[in-house]
C-alpha cells in the first residue's frame, strides 16, 4: 500500500491492523516470551472491531484506486502517425 503513494490510507490500514494485533495479544497474553495468544474462543472485543475496520479500509483502498481514467488506453496510441 505504501508503494502506491497513497500514504494516508496505508497509515490508517496499518494502524487498524496493529490495534487488532495489540488487543488480541494483550487480552490473551500469559506473561511469557515469546508472546502467546492461544485461546479456544478466539479474540474478544475490541480486537475484532479493529480487524473489521482494517478489512473495510483495504476494500476502500482497492476500489478507489481504479477509476475509469486509469483503465483507458492512451489516445496517442490510437491516433494515426503523422507523416
N, CA, C and O atoms as a GROMACS GRO file, in nm:
protein
  332
    1UNK      N    1   0.082  -0.118   0.000
    1UNK     CA    2   0.000   0.000   0.000
    1UNK      C    3   0.087   0.126   0.000
    1UNK      O    4   0.053   0.225  -0.064
    2UNK      N    5   0.197   0.122   0.070
    2UNK     CA    6   0.284   0.240   0.073
    2UNK      C    7   0.347   0.265  -0.063
    2UNK      O    8   0.374   0.380  -0.098
    3UNK      N    9   0.370   0.159  -0.140
    3UNK     CA   10   0.431   0.175  -0.272
    3UNK      C   11   0.337   0.244  -0.370
    3UNK      O   12   0.382   0.295  -0.473
    4UNK      N   13   0.209   0.247  -0.341
    4UNK     CA   14   0.114   0.312  -0.431
    4UNK      C   15   0.116   0.464  -0.418
    4UNK      O   16   0.062   0.534  -0.503
    5UNK      N   17   0.178   0.515  -0.313
    5UNK     CA   18   0.184   0.658  -0.292
    5UNK      C   19   0.064   0.714  -0.219
    5UNK      O   20   0.053   0.836  -0.203
    6UNK      N   21  -0.026   0.629  -0.174
    6UNK     CA   22  -0.144   0.674  -0.100
    6UNK      C   23  -0.115   0.653   0.049
    6UNK      O   24  -0.159   0.555   0.109
    7UNK      N   25  -0.041   0.746   0.105
    7UNK     CA   26   0.012   0.729   0.239
    7UNK      C   27  -0.093   0.734   0.349
    7UNK      O   28  -0.080   0.664   0.449
    8UNK      N   29  -0.196   0.815   0.333
    8UNK     CA   30  -0.297   0.827   0.439
    8UNK      C   31  -0.372   0.696   0.458
    8UNK      O   32  -0.385   0.649   0.571
    9UNK      N   33  -0.421   0.639   0.351
    9UNK     CA   34  -0.498   0.516   0.365
    9UNK      C   35  -0.407   0.399   0.407
    9UNK      O   36  -0.452   0.308   0.477
   10UNK      N   37  -0.281   0.402   0.365
   10UNK     CA   38  -0.187   0.298   0.408
   10UNK      C   39  -0.159   0.310   0.557
   10UNK      O   40  -0.147   0.208   0.626
   11UNK      N   41  -0.149   0.430   0.608
   11UNK     CA   42  -0.126   0.452   0.751
   11UNK      C   43  -0.248   0.410   0.833
   11UNK      O   44  -0.233   0.350   0.939
   12UNK      N   45  -0.367   0.442   0.784
   12UNK     CA   46  -0.490   0.403   0.855
   12UNK      C   47  -0.500   0.252   0.861
   12UNK      O   48  -0.532   0.196   0.967
   13UNK      N   49  -0.475   0.184   0.750
   13UNK     CA   50  -0.480   0.037   0.747
   13UNK      C   51  -0.378  -0.023   0.843
   13UNK      O   52  -0.410  -0.115   0.919
   14UNK      N   53  -0.257   0.029   0.841
   14UNK     CA   54  -0.152  -0.024   0.928
   14UNK      C   55  -0.186  -0.004   1.075
   14UNK      O   56  -0.162  -0.092   1.157
   15UNK      N   57  -0.240   0.113   1.108
   15UNK     CA   58  -0.276   0.140   1.248
   15UNK      C   59  -0.390   0.049   1.295
   15UNK      O   60  -0.386  -0.001   1.408
   16UNK      N   61  -0.489   0.027   1.211
   16UNK     CA   62  -0.600  -0.060   1.250
   16UNK      C   63  -0.556  -0.205   1.265
   16UNK      O   64  -0.597  -0.274   1.358
   17UNK      N   65  -0.471  -0.251   1.174
   17UNK     CA   66  -0.420  -0.387   1.185
   17UNK      C   67  -0.333  -0.403   1.310
   17UNK      O   68  -0.337  -0.507   1.376
   18UNK      N   69  -0.255  -0.301   1.342
   18UNK     CA   70  -0.173  -0.306   1.463
   18UNK      C   71  -0.259  -0.308   1.589
   18UNK      O   72  -0.227  -0.378   1.685
   19UNK      N   73  -0.368  -0.231   1.589
   19UNK     CA   74  -0.459  -0.233   1.705
   19UNK      C   75  -0.524  -0.370   1.721
   19UNK      O   76  -0.541  -0.417   1.834
   20UNK      N   77  -0.561  -0.433   1.611
   20UNK     CA   78  -0.617  -0.568   1.618
   20UNK      C   79  -0.517  -0.663   1.685
   20UNK      O   80  -0.552  -0.738   1.776
   21UNK      N   81  -0.394  -0.660   1.639
   21UNK     CA   82  -0.292  -0.749   1.697
   21UNK      C   83  -0.264  -0.714   1.842
   21UNK      O   84  -0.249  -0.804   1.926
   22UNK      N   85  -0.257  -0.586   1.873
   22UNK     CA   86  -0.229  -0.545   2.010
   22UNK      C   87  -0.336  -0.596   2.106
   22UNK      O   88  -0.304  -0.656   2.209
   23UNK      N   89  -0.463  -0.572   2.074
   23UNK     CA   90  -0.569  -0.614   2.164
   23UNK      C   91  -0.582  -0.766   2.172
   23UNK      O   92  -0.616  -0.819   2.278
   24UNK      N   93  -0.556  -0.835   2.062
   24UNK     CA   94  -0.562  -0.981   2.065
   24UNK      C   95  -0.455  -1.038   2.157
   24UNK      O   96  -0.484  -1.122   2.241
   25UNK      N   97  -0.332  -0.991   2.141
   25UNK     CA   98  -0.225  -1.043   2.224
   25UNK      C   99  -0.235  -0.993   2.368
   25UNK      O  100  -0.205  -1.068   2.461
   26UNK      N  101  -0.277  -0.870   2.388
   26UNK     CA  102  -0.282  -0.812   2.522
   26UNK      C  103  -0.383  -0.884   2.610
   26UNK      O  104  -0.355  -0.910   2.727
   27UNK      N  105  -0.500  -0.916   2.556
   27UNK     CA  106  -0.604  -0.980   2.636
   27UNK      C  107  -0.574  -1.126   2.667
   27UNK      O  108  -0.619  -1.177   2.770
   28UNK      N  109  -0.500  -1.193   2.581
   28UNK     CA  110  -0.476  -1.336   2.600
   28UNK      C  111  -0.332  -1.368   2.636
   28UNK      O  112  -0.293  -1.485   2.635
   29UNK      N  113  -0.254  -1.269   2.668
   29UNK     CA  114  -0.113  -1.291   2.697
   29UNK      C  115  -0.098  -1.360   2.830
   29UNK      O  116  -0.160  -1.321   2.929
   30UNK      N  117  -0.016  -1.462   2.835
   30UNK     CA  118   0.007  -1.537   2.958
   30UNK      C  119   0.127  -1.486   3.035
   30UNK      O  120   0.160  -1.540   3.141
   31UNK      N  121   0.193  -1.383   2.985
   31UNK     CA  122   0.308  -1.325   3.054
   31UNK      C  123   0.439  -1.388   3.015
   31UNK      O  124   0.541  -1.361   3.080
   32UNK      N  125   0.442  -1.469   2.913
   32UNK     CA  126   0.564  -1.535   2.870
   32UNK      C  127   0.617  -1.470   2.742
   32UNK      O  128   0.545  -1.402   2.670
   33UNK      N  129   0.745  -1.494   2.718
   33UNK     CA  130   0.806  -1.451   2.593
   33UNK      C  131   0.858  -1.573   2.522
   33UNK      O  132   0.920  -1.656   2.589
   34UNK      N  133   0.840  -1.592   2.395
   34UNK     CA  134   0.766  -1.507   2.305
   34UNK      C  135   0.618  -1.504   2.341
   34UNK      O  136   0.566  -1.598   2.401
   35UNK      N  137   0.552  -1.397   2.303
   35UNK     CA  138   0.412  -1.380   2.338
   35UNK      C  139   0.327  -1.492   2.279
   35UNK      O  140   0.346  -1.534   2.165
   36UNK      N  141   0.233  -1.538   2.358
   36UNK     CA  142   0.145  -1.646   2.317
   36UNK      C  143   0.001  -1.597   2.330
   36UNK      O  144  -0.036  -1.538   2.431
   37UNK      N  145  -0.079  -1.621   2.229
   37UNK     CA  146  -0.218  -1.576   2.235
   37UNK      C  147  -0.313  -1.692   2.208
   37UNK      O  148  -0.421  -1.671   2.152
   38UNK      N  149  -0.276  -1.812   2.246
   38UNK     CA  150  -0.359  -1.929   2.221
   38UNK      C  151  -0.485  -1.922   2.307
   38UNK      O  152  -0.479  -1.903   2.428
   39UNK      N  153  -0.599  -1.939   2.243
   39UNK     CA  154  -0.726  -1.938   2.313
   39UNK      C  155  -0.825  -2.024   2.235
   39UNK      O  156  -0.818  -2.032   2.112
   40UNK      N  157  -0.916  -2.088   2.307
   40UNK     CA  158  -1.016  -2.169   2.241
   40UNK      C  159  -1.132  -2.086   2.186
   40UNK      O  160  -1.200  -2.129   2.094
   41UNK      N  161  -1.155  -1.967   2.243
   41UNK     CA  162  -1.270  -1.888   2.200
   41UNK      C  163  -1.234  -1.780   2.099
   41UNK      O  164  -1.323  -1.717   2.042
   42UNK      N  165  -1.108  -1.758   2.076
   42UNK     CA  166  -1.067  -1.655   1.980
   42UNK      C  167  -1.060  -1.518   2.045
   42UNK      O  168  -1.082  -1.504   2.165
   43UNK      N  169  -1.031  -1.418   1.965
   43UNK     CA  170  -1.017  -1.283   2.020
   43UNK      C  171  -1.152  -1.228   2.065
   43UNK      O  172  -1.256  -1.256   2.006
   44UNK      N  173  -1.147  -1.149   2.170
   44UNK     CA  174  -1.269  -1.085   2.220
   44UNK      C  175  -1.263  -0.936   2.191
   44UNK      O  176  -1.161  -0.886   2.143
   45UNK      N  177  -1.371  -0.867   2.218
   45UNK     CA  178  -1.376  -0.725   2.186
   45UNK      C  179  -1.269  -0.649   2.262
   45UNK      O  180  -1.233  -0.690   2.372
   46UNK      N  181  -1.217  -0.543   2.210
   46UNK     CA  182  -1.246  -0.469   2.088
   46UNK      C  183  -1.162  -0.512   1.968
   46UNK      O  184  -1.170  -0.448   1.863
   47UNK      N  185  -1.082  -0.617   1.980
   47UNK     CA  186  -0.994  -0.659   1.872
   47UNK      C  187  -1.062  -0.684   1.738
   47UNK      O  188  -1.018  -0.628   1.638
   48UNK      N  189  -1.166  -0.767   1.734
   48UNK     CA  190  -1.230  -0.794   1.605
   48UNK      C  191  -1.289  -0.670   1.537
   48UNK      O  192  -1.297  -0.665   1.414
   49UNK      N  193  -1.330  -0.571   1.614
   49UNK     CA  194  -1.381  -0.448   1.554
   49UNK      C  195  -1.272  -0.379   1.473
   49UNK      O  196  -1.298  -0.331   1.363
   50UNK      N  197  -1.151  -0.374   1.526
   50UNK     CA  198  -1.040  -0.313   1.453
   50UNK      C  199  -1.003  -0.397   1.331
   50UNK      O  200  -0.962  -0.343   1.229
   51UNK      N  201  -1.017  -0.528   1.341
   51UNK     CA  202  -0.993  -0.614   1.225
   51UNK      C  203  -1.094  -0.589   1.114
   51UNK      O  204  -1.059  -0.586   0.996
   52UNK      N  205  -1.220  -0.571   1.153
   52UNK     CA  206  -1.325  -0.540   1.055
   52UNK      C  207  -1.298  -0.405   0.988
   52UNK      O  208  -1.314  -0.391   0.866
   53UNK      N  209  -1.259  -0.307   1.067
   53UNK     CA  210  -1.227  -0.176   1.010
   53UNK      C  211  -1.104  -0.182   0.919
   53UNK      O  212  -1.098  -0.111   0.818
   54UNK      N  213  -1.008  -0.267   0.953
   54UNK     CA  214  -0.890  -0.283   0.867
   54UNK      C  215  -0.931  -0.345   0.733
   54UNK      O  216  -0.884  -0.300   0.628
   55UNK      N  217  -1.017  -0.445   0.735
   55UNK     CA  218  -1.066  -0.505   0.611
   55UNK      C  219  -1.144  -0.403   0.529
   55UNK      O  220  -1.129  -0.398   0.407
   56UNK      N  221  -1.228  -0.323   0.594
   56UNK     CA  222  -1.305  -0.220   0.523
   56UNK      C  223  -1.211  -0.118   0.458
   56UNK      O  224  -1.236  -0.074   0.346
   57UNK      N  225  -1.104  -0.081   0.528
   57UNK     CA  226  -1.007   0.012   0.473
   57UNK      C  227  -0.937  -0.048   0.352
   57UNK      O  228  -0.912   0.022   0.254
   58UNK      N  229  -0.905  -0.176   0.358
   58UNK     CA  230  -0.842  -0.244   0.244
   58UNK      C  231  -0.935  -0.248   0.124
   58UNK      O  232  -0.891  -0.228   0.011
   59UNK      N  233  -1.063  -0.272   0.147
   59UNK     CA  234  -1.161  -0.274   0.037
   59UNK      C  235  -1.173  -0.135  -0.025
   59UNK      O  236  -1.178  -0.122  -0.147
   60UNK      N  237  -1.178  -0.032   0.058
   60UNK     CA  238  -1.184   0.105   0.006
   60UNK      C  239  -1.058   0.136  -0.076
   60UNK      O  240  -1.067   0.199  -0.181
   61UNK      N  241  -0.943   0.094  -0.028
   61UNK     CA  242  -0.818   0.116  -0.100
   61UNK      C  243  -0.822   0.053  -0.238
   61UNK      O  244  -0.782   0.116  -0.336
   62UNK      N  245  -0.869  -0.069  -0.247
   62UNK     CA  246  -0.870  -0.139  -0.375
   62UNK      C  247  -0.969  -0.075  -0.473
   62UNK      O  248  -0.936  -0.054  -0.589
   63UNK      N  249  -1.088  -0.044  -0.425
   63UNK     CA  250  -1.191   0.003  -0.517
   63UNK      C  251  -1.183   0.152  -0.548
   63UNK      O  252  -1.245   0.196  -0.645
   64UNK      N  253  -1.111   0.229  -0.472
   64UNK     CA  254  -1.095   0.371  -0.507
   64UNK      C  255  -0.967   0.395  -0.584
   64UNK      O  256  -0.946   0.506  -0.633
   65UNK      N  257  -0.883   0.297  -0.596
   65UNK     CA  258  -0.758   0.314  -0.669
   65UNK      C  259  -0.772   0.302  -0.818
   65UNK      O  260  -0.686   0.347  -0.893
   66UNK      N  261  -0.881   0.241  -0.863
   66UNK     CA  262  -0.901   0.219  -1.005
   66UNK      C  263  -1.026   0.294  -1.050
   66UNK      O  264  -1.138   0.257  -1.015
   67UNK      N  265  -1.005   0.398  -1.127
   67UNK     CA  266  -1.118   0.469  -1.184
   67UNK      C  267  -1.116   0.449  -1.335
   67UNK      O  268  -1.026   0.383  -1.389
   68UNK      N  269  -1.213   0.504  -1.402
   68UNK     CA  270  -1.223   0.486  -1.547
   68UNK      C  271  -1.102   0.540  -1.622
   68UNK      O  272  -1.059   0.482  -1.722
   69UNK      N  273  -1.046   0.649  -1.575
   69UNK     CA  274  -0.934   0.710  -1.646
   69UNK      C  275  -0.810   0.622  -1.645
   69UNK      O  276  -0.732   0.624  -1.741
   70UNK      N  277  -0.791   0.543  -1.539
   70UNK     CA  278  -0.672   0.460  -1.533
   70UNK      C  279  -0.686   0.333  -1.617
   70UNK      O  280  -0.586   0.265  -1.643
   71UNK      N  281  -0.807   0.300  -1.659
   71UNK     CA  282  -0.830   0.179  -1.738
   71UNK      C  283  -0.836   0.206  -1.888
   71UNK      O  284  -0.838   0.112  -1.967
   72UNK      N  285  -0.841   0.333  -1.928
   72UNK     CA  286  -0.849   0.366  -2.070
   72UNK      C  287  -0.712   0.355  -2.138
   72UNK      O  288  -0.607   0.372  -2.075
   73UNK      N  289  -0.718   0.327  -2.264
   73UNK     CA  290  -0.593   0.324  -2.341
   73UNK      C  291  -0.553   0.466  -2.373
   73UNK      O  292  -0.640   0.550  -2.397
   74UNK      N  293  -0.426   0.495  -2.375
   74UNK     CA  294  -0.382   0.630  -2.411
   74UNK      C  295  -0.424   0.665  -2.553
   74UNK      O  296  -0.413   0.583  -2.644
   75UNK      N  297  -0.472   0.785  -2.572
   75UNK     CA  298  -0.523   0.826  -2.703
   75UNK      C  299  -0.413   0.842  -2.806
   75UNK      O  300  -0.440   0.830  -2.926
   76UNK      N  301  -0.290   0.868  -2.764
   76UNK     CA  302  -0.183   0.886  -2.862
   76UNK      C  303  -0.146   0.755  -2.932
   76UNK      O  304  -0.086   0.756  -3.039
   77UNK      N  305  -0.181   0.643  -2.871
   77UNK     CA  306  -0.154   0.514  -2.933
   77UNK      C  307  -0.256   0.488  -3.044
   77UNK      O  308  -0.223   0.425  -3.145
   78UNK      N  309  -0.376   0.536  -3.027
   78UNK     CA  310  -0.482   0.509  -3.123
   78UNK      C  311  -0.482   0.605  -3.242
   78UNK      O  312  -0.546   0.576  -3.343
   79UNK      N  313  -0.412   0.718  -3.232
   79UNK     CA  314  -0.408   0.814  -3.342
   79UNK      C  315  -0.316   0.765  -3.452
   79UNK      O  316  -0.215   0.700  -3.426
   80UNK      N  317  -0.350   0.797  -3.576
   80UNK     CA  318  -0.257   0.759  -3.685
   80UNK      C  319  -0.130   0.844  -3.678
   80UNK      O  320  -0.131   0.957  -3.630
   81UNK      N  321  -0.024   0.788  -3.723
   81UNK     CA  322   0.105   0.857  -3.718
   81UNK      C  323   0.108   0.974  -3.814
   81UNK      O  324   0.053   0.967  -3.924
   82UNK      N  325   0.172   1.082  -3.772
   82UNK     CA  326   0.189   1.199  -3.859
   82UNK      C  327   0.299   1.170  -3.959
   82UNK      O  328   0.404   1.116  -3.925
   83UNK      N  329   0.273   1.207  -4.086
   83UNK     CA  330   0.378   1.180  -4.187
   83UNK      C  331   0.449   1.304  -4.230
   83UNK      O  332   0.539   1.297  -4.313
   0.00000   0.00000   0.00000
